Amino acid sequence: MRLLVCSDLHGSKHALDMLERVASEEGFDAVVMCGDFTTYGSVDFVREFLSRFRTRVLAVPGNCDLPDTVEVLEKARASVHNTRTRLHELWFFGFGGGLPSSAEMPFEIGEDIIERSLRSVAVQDGVMVTHTPAYGMNDCARAGKNLGSNAIMRVAAEYQPVLAVSGHVHECPGKVASGPTTYVNPGPAKNGFYAVVTVGDTVQADIRRVVLSSSGRKTY
């Protein structure tokens, strides 16, 4: 299965155009969006995102998304927030939002609720989709602080997904293999980042960045 994984558009039409173009040029079984479609923005942008892709979209909201985002995703059969769905041979499950912070973002949820909810939908050997990373996995901020969730890490350790994708920490795009799980943070799409992930007998993840300039498109 080949996945286009993205996160953290934060309302960028440029990022949406870029992802649509990548999806149209390459074949994917699904687009997996790890949240923060906007920064406190209208759910109209979420609807536009969903309308841009011909392939299946699977998504969770981010801490900067309005709670109404969940209903929009559910109506489009795109939500894996607090639920699970099967695509071809793989189960996808997830939980969106962020941990409580002094900034009081629109979609913040405590560790206890995250763990209880995520555990209720988790399956062995599936694909886990969250906005917040598992603690210690692609979650290091500029100051060196880990911003990930211990609750998500505990669920991952128990259910051992083959792939765990998340966003949220813009400074830490990358991939980490730990036991049977490959953890991927595609980086912020608003800055041109995304990931191409292939799930088969093994998991292959390629973090890419697209920069648009007057001389044309460059992929790194």
N, C-alpha and C positions, 0 to 999 in steps of 0.2 A: 504494500500500500504506500502510495506517495502523497505526502501532505505538504501543503503550503502553510507554514506556521507564522503567525504575526501577532503583534501586541502593540498597545500604546500609540494609537493614531492621534489621540487628543484633538480630534476634530480637523485634522489636516486633509484637505481635499487633494493636495499633492501626493500624500501617502496613499490615499485611496486610489487615485489614478495609477500610481506606480504598481500597486498590488493587483489591480485589475489587469494591467498590461502583462505582468508576469504570469498571472493565471491563464490568460488567453494564449500566451506564447508557449507554455509548457503544460504537459498533461498532469493533472492532480486528481486524486480520488476525493479530496476534501480540502477546504480551507478551514484552518483551526485558528480562531481568534481568542486571545487570552485576556481580553478586557481593556478598559480605558479607550473606548471608542471616542469619547469626548472628554472635555474638562468642564464638568457641570453643564454640559450642553444639551440641546434638544435631542429627543429620541428620533427626530426626523433624520438625523445623520446616521443613526443605527439602521433605520429602514433603507436609507440610500446604500449603505454598505452591503446589506443583504441582497439588494436588487442588482448589484454589479457583477455577481458571480454566477456562472452557469452551473457550476458544480455545487455539491452540498457544502453548507457552512455549518460548523459546530463552534459554539462560543459560550463564554461566561462574561459577566460584567466585571469591570474593574472598580477600584475604590473611588475613582473620579466620575463614574457613571451614575446617572439617576436610577433609583430603584425601579422605575417604570421600564427600564431596559429589559428586565427579566420577562415581563409580559410580551414585549415586542419579539424577543427571541423565541419564546414559547409558541406564539402564534405562527411564526415562520418555521417551526420544527427545527430550530437551530440551537436551542438551549441544551447545554449539559450542566447547567447550574443546579445543584441539588437533585440531580437525576442522572440516569445513564441511558445510553442508546447504542444499538449495534449497527456498525457499518461494515459490510462484507464480513470478514472473519473476526473483527476486533470489536470489543466493547470499549466505549468511551464514557468516562464519568468525570464529574468535576464539581467545583464550588468556586464562585467568584468573590469579589470584594477584597477589602484589605483589612489589616489589623487596626484596632483603635489607635488614634494618634492625636497629638495636640492640635493638628490642623482641622480635625473634625470633618473629614471628607464625607460625601453623600452616602457612600456604601461601605461602611466599616462594621466589622463583625468580630466578636470575641473568639479567642482560641477554643473555648469549650464548645461553642455552637459550631464552629468550623469542623472540629474533630468529630462531633456527634453526627453532623449532617453528612460529611464526606464519607465517614465509615458506613453509613446506612445505604449508600449507593455504590460503594467500591466493589470491584470484582478482581479476582486474581488475574495477573498477566494482561491487564487491559492498558488503556491509555488514559492517564490522569491529566485533566485540564484545570488549571487554577490560575488566578491572577497573581497571587502572592506565591513566591517560590517556597519550596521546602527549605527549612533552615540549613544553611551551609552549602546550598546548591545554587550557584549563579546568583547570589543574593548580597554581594559585598558592595556597599556604597563607597563613595569617594573617601570618606573618613576612615574606612576600614571596618565599619560596623556591619554585622550581618542583619539583614532586614527580613529574613525569611521566617516561616511559621514552624514552630515545633510540632503543632498539631498535624500539619500536612506531612511533616517528616515522619511522624509516628504511623500515620495511615499508610504512607508509601513503604515504610519498612515492613509493615505487616502484610500488605496485599501485593507488594512487589510488581508494580506495573512495568511493562517492558519499556514504556516511554512516559515521562512526566514533563509537560510543557507549562511554562509560566511566563510572566513578564514583570511589570511593576518596577524593578530595579534597572533603570535605564543605563546605569554605568557598567552593567555586568552581563553583556551578551556572551553566550558561550554554551558549551556542552560539557557535561561531567558524567562519566560512567561510574556508578557505584553499585556493586553487586549486579543483579539482573536488570537494573533500571538505568536508562540513559535520561539524564535531566537536561532540558534545553530551554534556554532563554534566548529568543530570537533577536532581542534588542528592540529599541523603539522604532516603530515604522515611521513615525514623524520625522525621524532622522535618516530614513532610507533603509532601515534594517528589516530583514526577514530571514526565515530559515526554510530550507528544503530538507524534509525528513523522509526517509524511506524505511518502512518497517517490514521486515521479512524474517529470515532466519536470524539475522542480526539487525541492529538499528544503525543507520547511517544518517548523520546530521551535518548539514553544510550551512554555516551562517554566512549570509551575503549582505552586501550593502550596495545600494544603487545611488549614484550621485548624478543629478541632472544639471547640465551646464549648457552654455551657448554652443559648445562644440559637440553636444550630443550626450548620450547616456553612457555611463561607465559603470561596470559591475566589479566590485572588489570581493 
